[in-house]
Amino acid sequence: MAQPADRALRERAARVIPGGMYGHQSVAALPDGYPQYFTRAEGPWLWDTDGNLLLDLMCAYGPQLFGYGNAEIDRAYIEQMASGDAMTGPAPLIVDLAETLVAMVSHADWAMFCKNGSDATTMALMVARAHTGKTGIVRARGAYHGSQPWSNPRAGGIAPGDQAGQHICEYNSVASLEAAVATAGKDIAAIFAAPYRHDVFVDQASPAPEYAKRARELADETGALLIIDEVRAGFRIARDSSWSAIGVAPDLSCWGKCIANGHPISALLGSEKMRAAATRIYATGSYWFAAAAMAASLKTLELIRETDYLERIIAMGDRLRTGLDKQAAKHGFTLRQSGPVQMPQILFDNDPDMRLGYHWSARMVKHGVYVHPWHNMFLSAAMTDTNIDFALDAAEESFRELAAAASGLGPNERYPGPRKG
Ligand SMILES: Cc1ncc(COP(=O)(O)O)c(C=O)c1O
C-alpha cells in the first residue's frame, strides 16, 4: 500500500504538531502501514490521503452508528446550519432533544447538553458533588472516563491532587467494590461504572449482574450517586441505558459519541433526585447550545427508535466473530474475542507483547480493513453482510500471511503495555 502523501503530511506535522499527532487518533502506537490521515468517508468506508480504500471497523472510535455521511442525519444538520447554529441562545430543539432523551432513557427525567464525553463525565462528577456535598469517587481500574485531569490515564501534566479521593476497584469484583467503598468511608460522592469492561489492551467483560446490583445498593447505602458512563457503549448495547437489561438504573448517565452520528454533542441525563443539584452547578461552553448537532441528534435518535439497527449490527457481529474463530483455528491460532459482538475486541492468545496481533492487524489494513490491535472496535448500521464477507476474506489472507511469518517475528517495541491505573 503506497503512502507517499501520508508520509509527507507526517513530516510537516512533526514540525507544527507536538509529537506529530496526539491523543487517541495518533497512530504512533499502531503497526507500520496504518495511515494517519484520511480525506474522505462514506457509509462504512474510509479513504486515506493516498486514495487507499478501507472498510472501517473503528467507526471513528464510536461516533459512527449509522455510517459516515448518513443522508437523513446530515440533511437535518445542514438544514439547521442554514437557519442557525451557534447563536446567542439555544434553538427550540434543545427542548425537543431533552424531551426525546427523557422519553427514551428510562432513568432520565432531565437532560443537559455539552460537546465531548469528557464534558458529560465531568459534569456528572460536579452534580454528584453538589448533591452529596462530598468529593470522593469509586471507579474501576483501567476504566476510561475522558482526558480531563481527574480521569486522565497518563501522568504527564497531572498534579497529585487532580486524582485525589479516588478509590479504585476491580471491574466485576463485588468484594473489591465493597472494599473501595469502605476505604472511601464517609467521603463518597459517586460510584462511576462502565456499561461493561471495555478497557484497552485487555479482554472485555460483561457486567456481572451481582456487581451492578451491589453498586446500586452501595450507592443507596452511602448516599453516593451511581453514574453510568455510556459515552462509548451507549445505544450499541440497548435502546435504553445499558444496565436496563439487568434491572439496574443509575442516577446519572453520560452520553456522547454516537448520539448524533459523529456531529459534536454529548449529554448528561439525570433522574429527579438530582435535578436540584444539576440546577446549582455552573456548566457551560461556547458551543454547547449549537443547534445543528442537536438536529442531527434528533434524527439519529429517531433512527435508533425506529430501525432494526441494533439487531442488524449484532447479527453481523456474530457472523464476524464466528468466521474469525474458524479461520484462526484453521491457521493454528487461538483468538480471544470478547465484548459484545457489535463492539468486538480481538486479541491473540499467547501473545504477551502483541506481536501476532500487530502483524495480523497490519495485514488486515493492507488488505483493506481497518482493525485495531488493542482497542475495542465498532460495527455500524451502514455495514452489510457483503462488508462482513469482505472483512472475512481479508482476515483469511491475513491469517495465512501471519502463519508464514509468525516464527520470525521479533519483539514488538511499539506495544505500550497494559495501563496500570
Ligand atoms: C467510556 C468513555 N468515557 C468518556 C470518554 C471521553 O469522551 P470524549 O473523548 O468525547 O471526551 C470516552 C472516549 O473515548 C469513553 O470511551
The ligand as an SDF file (V2000), in Angstrom:
LIG
                    3D

 16 16  0  0  0  0  0  0  0  0999 V2000
  -16.2190    5.4680   28.2360 C   0  0  0  0  0  0  0  0  0  0  0  0
  -15.7510    6.8190   27.7950 C   0  0  0  0  0  0  0  0  0  0  0  0
  -15.9820    7.8780   28.5820 N   0  0  0  0  0  0  0  0  0  0  0  0
  -15.5990    9.1190   28.2330 C   0  0  0  0  0  0  0  0  0  0  0  0
  -14.9350    9.3430   27.0590 C   0  0  0  0  0  0  0  0  0  0  0  0
  -14.4960   10.7240   26.6940 C   0  0  0  0  0  0  0  0  0  0  0  0
  -15.1930   11.1510   25.5740 O   0  0  0  0  0  0  0  0  0  0  0  0
  -14.5980   12.3150   24.6510 P   0  0  0  0  0  0  0  0  0  0  0  0
  -13.3760   11.7590   24.0070 O   0  0  0  0  0  0  0  0  0  0  0  0
  -15.6940   12.6020   23.6770 O   0  0  0  0  0  0  0  0  0  0  0  0
  -14.2960   13.4620   25.5420 O   0  0  0  0  0  0  0  0  0  0  0  0
  -14.6540    8.2630   26.2120 C   0  0  0  0  0  0  0  0  0  0  0  0
  -13.9200    8.4490   24.9540 C   0  0  0  0  0  0  0  0  0  0  0  0
  -13.4390    7.5320   24.3550 O   0  0  0  0  0  0  0  0  0  0  0  0
  -15.0700    6.9640   26.5920 C   0  0  0  0  0  0  0  0  0  0  0  0
  -14.8210    5.8970   25.8190 O   0  0  0  0  0  0  0  0  0  0  0  0
  1  2  1  0
  2  3  1  0
  2 15  2  0
  3  4  2  0
  4  5  1  0
  5  6  1  0
  5 12  2  0
  6  7  1  0
  7  8  1  0
  8  9  2  0
  8 10  1  0
  8 11  1  0
 12 13  1  0
 12 15  1  0
 13 14  2  0
 15 16  1  0
M  END
$$$$
